[in-house]
Amino acid sequence: MPECVAVKTVDGERAIRLLRAAGLLDTGFKPARSGGRLMLPVEDAELALEALRSSGLEAWPCRASFEPRRRPRGLRSLGFEGLSGYSLVGDIAVFSRREGGPGVEEYRRAAEALMREQPRVRAVYLKEATVGELRVQRLVHLAGEERTWTVHREFGLEFEVDIARAYFNPRLANEHRLVAESVGEGERVLDMFSGVGGFSIHTASLRRASVVASDINPHAALLAARNARRNRRRLRGRVSVLRADAALLPRILQPVFTTIIMNHPTASHMFAWEACRLASSGGARVLFYRLSESCPQAEEDALQAFTRAPCCRRVEVRWCRRVLEYSPSAAVYRVEVAVEPGRL
């Protein structure tokens, strides 16, 4: 049986994140509640208490009996071969269909097995493609409730998501956080393809920054605005939401931005001119996302896109990071580009 530390229930989520990051949380057991406190199973109570208290949380040693976690079996152990993996968005599971892979009926059987294995999954869909300039997903309902709206949680933040109406990728949770941590206090940040507000809200939750979240998709913009309100008590900065075509942003916004996020891996290169026009007079750091075969190729694509923009006086590609796998031969990369605007 693991050792035990107790925290106030209201501090539970933060305490769990801290202990997990420190490798002290015993994830083989479920936390327990008692009298307004959350009892947490830990590997070493003394070290856990020190970690929590040094982070400003009240914590106490305790004794409790913890229920072991039943780890759900994977698709392969359930007898399904050749299927793509699935992502969890809130309580909705989404499979991505592979070209040449099994048919819908095989995915339907897997969805039903998945729901039996994981009771918290309430609906399962198959994503066939992401289509159009609004970046909406073409979905096939496989099992469970026929709804596409849910609430997804990342690092203590809550996001309303409609997987049929607005682009959202739960595999970007760590990327949202890494980008937010890289922003400085007092910065002006533009999220040009914001979706439901992942980068924007993470940034405002960590920094006293002024963030503009913009998306051409009206459903995405509406959800981003709702998510900013939903998380308002967790925000240190301010989030303003626009529903706008990125090509029109220089007509709407002033050139004041010090960080510009361009998370549209298949089309960011088409908006380099607009990004440069919106950079502050002292320049901007552009986070350019690109679907590519390699980091060198993504860096070359970024360099070409910005050097061809007539308003860019200086362009410097700083570094590249692989963000997530897209296919066996391609991945999404983040390229950091420093730009300085010049006169047209």
GUTOR-734600 format. One line per 10 residues: their letters; for each residue x, z, y of C-alpha. Coordinates in pm, whole numbers, m for minus. Each point is the difference from the previous one (the first is absolute). Layout:
# GUTOR-734600
a> X Z Y; ...
//
This chain:
# GUTOR-734600
mpecvavktv> 0 0 0; 140 m90 345; 78 247 278; m247 36 287; m4 m1 380; m311 31 217; m79 m156 339; m305 m8 223; m247 m262 m120; 21 m183 334
dgerairllr> 377 m37 m50; m35 m121 m358; 54 m373 50; 308 49 216; 143 257 m241; m48 m233 m296; 179 m284 183; 292 226 92; 39 140 m350; m32 m342 m163
aaglldtgfk> 265 m144 234; 230 292 m85; m53 m47 m373; m143 351 m34; m363 m77 m84; m84 15 m371; m217 m310 m28; m93 72 m360; m259 255 115; m294 1 241
parsggrlml> m5 229 309; m261 279 m2; m208 159 278; m69 368 55; m138 183 305; 89 m254 266; 345 m64 m143; 139 m287 m202; 219 98 m294; 270 m257 m66
pvedaelale> 195 m43 m327; 373 m18 76; 328 m27 m187; 167 282 196; m213 237 210; 290 140 203; 119 m344 109; m357 m117 62; m74 299 226; 319 m66 197
alrssgleaw> m86 m370 42; m355 70 117; 90 282 239; 287 m197 153; m257 m272 80; m222 246 185; m256 63 m275; m116 340 m115; 57 39 m373; m13 281 m254
pcrasfeprr> 106 55 m361; m295 13 m238; m114 4 m360; m243 m255 m136; m92 m191 m313; 22 m373 56; m187 m272 m186; 229 m269 m143; m51 m350 137; m115 m263 m245
rprglrslgf> 208 m303 82; m209 m320 m19; 121 m259 m247; 120 m336 125; m167 m332 m76; 252 m86 m270; m63 324 m188; m373 m76 26; 59 m327 m187; 12 m250 288
eglsgyslvg> 297 m237 18; 83 m263 261; m218 142 278; 127 53 352; 28 355 123; m260 149 227; 4 176 336; m216 295 102; m169 m17 339; m183 328 34
diavfsrreg> m225 16 m305; 8 m379 m58; 242 m165 m242; 106 m358 73; 165 m233 m251; 186 m307 130; m58 m306 m215; 308 m182 m124; 10 m376 m22; m31 m96 m364
gpgveeyrra> m88 358 m97; m299 134 m193; m356 m88 99; m251 211 188; m157 143 m316; 331 149 m112; 39 164 342; m359 123 m26; 74 173 m331; 315 152 151
aealmreqpr> m199 120 302; m251 181 m219; 283 164 m197; 172 98 324; m315 170 130; m33 199 m322; 364 106 29; m12 83 372; m340 146 99; 88 7 370
vravylkeat> 2 m382 5; m354 m97 101; 32 m378 29; 235 m271 m127; 58 m349 142; 216 m301 m79; 175 m157 299; 30 m375 m48; 158 m87 335; 48 100 363
vgelrvqrlv> m149 m280 209; m43 m122 358; 136 110 335; m202 322 m31; 200 87 m316; m302 101 m207; 14 44 m375; m207 m210 m239; m126 256 m251; m183 11 m332
hlageertwt> m183 321 m88; 107 126 m342; m151 345 m55; m151 304 167; m171 15 336; m49 m326 188; 149 112 330; 319 m93 178; 16 281 261; 206 311 m68
vhrefglefe> 222 261 165; 370 m27 m83; 252 276 71; 367 m34 95; 226 288 103; m296 213 112; m162 m285 197; m337 m148 m93; m84 m370 20; m341 m157 m35
vdiarayfnp> 53 m326 m188; m230 m284 m101; 204 m200 m249; m236 m301 27; 16 m27 379; 345 109 114; 353 m29 m138; 144 322 m139; 289 58 m239; 43 358 m129
rlanehrlva> 354 m86 m113; 102 4 368; m52 376 37; 372 81 1; 71 m298 226; m259 127 249; 180 333 7; 353 m142 21; m93 m217 297; m176 289 172
esvgegervl> 307 220 m44; 219 m270 158; m199 m3 326; 130 214 287; m196 242 218; m167 m166 296; 27 m354 m135; m259 m270 57; m82 m160 m335; m195 m317 m76
dmfsgvggfs> m141 m52 m349; m86 m371 16; m177 m27 m338; m123 355 m41; m263 m28 m271; m177 336 m24; 275 173 199; 257 115 m256; 318 m45 206; m169 95 327
ihtaslrras> m157 326 m114; 305 113 m196; 212 m60 311; m234 192 231; m16 286 m251; 377 54 22; 92 m105 354; m131 38 353; m14 m376 27; m248 m240 155
vvasdinpha> m111 m237 m276; m213 m315 25; m154 m114 m330; m127 m358 3; m160 m218 m265; m199 m323 7; m232 130 m273; m294 181 165; m58 216 m307; 365 106 m8
allaarnarr> m3 82 372; m319 204 m38; 147 193 m293; 325 59 193; m199 147 290; m199 220 m237; 319 113 m171; 160 91 333; m303 218 75; m8 140 m352
nrrrlrgrvs> 362 119 27; m4 97 369; 84 366 m66; 311 m107 m191; 130 m237 268; 273 83 249; m8 m344 161; m278 m231 114; m141 m301 m186; m188 m278 182
vlradaallp> m170 m263 m214; m59 m367 85; m182 m272 m185; 206 m302 103; 180 m309 m124; 374 76 11; 53 m333 179; m201 133 295; 166 339 34; 239 m106 283
rilqpvftti> m311 m78 208; m147 345 m69; 295 240 m5; 293 70 230; 359 m55 m122; 79 368 m48; 58 46 m372; 320 145 m145; m101 m31 m367; m210 m290 m131
imnhptashm> m127 1 m359; m72 m342 m152; m138 73 m346; m135 m342 m96; 253 m116 m262; m129 m357 m25; m58 m65 370; 213 232 216; 241 m285 76; m282 m183 181
faweacrlas> m26 277 263; 363 58 101; m67 m144 348; m286 245 55; 208 294 m118; 283 m91 235; m242 m38 291; m129 353 m62; 342 168 m23; 94 238 278
sggarvlfyr> 244 m119 266; 271 202 m174; m71 m163 m334; m182 97 m316; 58 75 m364; m213 m239 m207; m87 88 m359; m50 m343 m151; m158 m13 m346; 65 m307 m210
lsescpqaee> m90 m119 m349; 326 m144 m133; 230 m42 m298; 275 223 144; 111 209 296; 242 m268 127; m281 m255 m1; m237 239 179; 269 69 262; 53 m374 50
dalqaftrap> m375 m54 41; m15 275 262; 302 m135 187; m142 m352 10; m344 118 111; 131 198 296; 280 m233 111; m258 m279 21; m220 212 227; 89 m118 353
ccrrvevrwc> m68 342 153; 263 180 m210; 327 37 191; 179 200 m270; m74 29 m371; 187 225 m242; m90 45 m366; 102 356 m81; m88 57 m364; m246 m74 m279
rrvleyspsa> m183 218 m250; m193 m96 m313; m347 155 32; m193 m99 m312; m7 m255 m278; m244 m288 38; 82 m205 m309; 292 m34 m243; 173 m233 246; m110 133 341
avyrvevave> m35 325 191; m110 124 341; 294 88 225; 21 182 331; 256 m147 240; 88 197 313; 64 m233 293; 111 101 350; m135 m233 269; 35 m19 377
pgrl> m248 m211 196; 114 m253 256; m170 m223 253; m198 m299 m121
//
